[in-house]
């Protein structure tokens, strides 16, 4: 499943939350029916174990993402607080680094075609 909008991610989180509640209630009822009073305790132990496992996995993924961000040089700074001069300088650097798109367009050449 891929989600492109942040609102869609929130929607799916709520669906998973509700599904988790339904599955836990059904499992608790079945465990209570099969094991009697101990079934409720068993269901709670399974829930705590599952939540602990998921918490550990999320922390491991956060550590991996943090490690990758450090290796790639991704910073947490807010890019939206740039001054106009900084934005212009960055755009000029990107245009200079891009092979000839503006210059060749002015000369009437298509930069995607090979010259023979």
Buried (B, 14 or more C-beta within 10 A) or exposed (E): EEEEEEEEEEEEEEEEEEEEEEEBEEBBEEBBEEEEEEBBEBBEEBBEEEEEEEEEEEEEEEEEEEEEEEEEEEEEEEEEEEEEEEEEEEEEEEEEEEEEEEEBEEEEEEEEEEEE
